[in-house]
């Protein structure tokens, strides 16, 4: 017979991740769902010229243990330098504007994403984000797999003309096919 207690948000249950002592009931009101209003994001985070980052979800704000989420606005014509984020995975959701990504040992690959598109950046991939528009700001939601701000800047001699890459598989046909 097991000594484990059922977890139930209805009766107060126990939640080992929300309490140091799993035998004590969890205060779900104060240790449950968190809503961070969009006008209350924290801009006290690492900034890059031409970009504005704001944290929504991290350890300091809501107690997140394994992720960071926030927004980034990239000004027209702006771009980052080549970098990677160590062992972290990143997901970028394009809200407004047009994103251009370059990646590879010499930033030799490129792809663009528009509103509603998701971009996945695996660990250790050298990359560069840029706003593909000369006139419109690029607005994105960014999620990383840890709340450490890992950015490793790279000194890369980028190729002059990168190869355009399209997502092609049995469901997604090449746009020029």
HELIX and SHEET records of a PDB file:
HELIX    1   1 UNK A   28  UNK A   31  1                                   4    
HELIX    2   2 UNK A   38  UNK A   40  5                                   3    
HELIX    3   3 UNK A   59  UNK A   62  1                                   4    
SHEET    1   A 5 UNK A  51  UNK A  57  0                                        
SHEET    2   A 5 UNK A  68  UNK A  74 -1                                        
SHEET    3   A 5 UNK A 138  UNK A 144 -1                                        
SHEET    4   A 5 UNK A  90  UNK A  96 -1                                        
SHEET    5   A 5 UNK A 118  UNK A 121 -1                                        
SHEET    1   B 2 UNK A  83  UNK A  84  0                                        
SHEET    2   B 2 UNK A 152  UNK A 153 -1                                        
SHEET    1   C 4 UNK A 127  UNK A 131  0                                        
SHEET    2   C 4 UNK A  99  UNK A 103 -1                                        
SHEET    3   C 4 UNK A 109  UNK A 113 -1                                        
SHEET    4   C 4 UNK A 163  UNK A 164  1                                        
END                                                                             
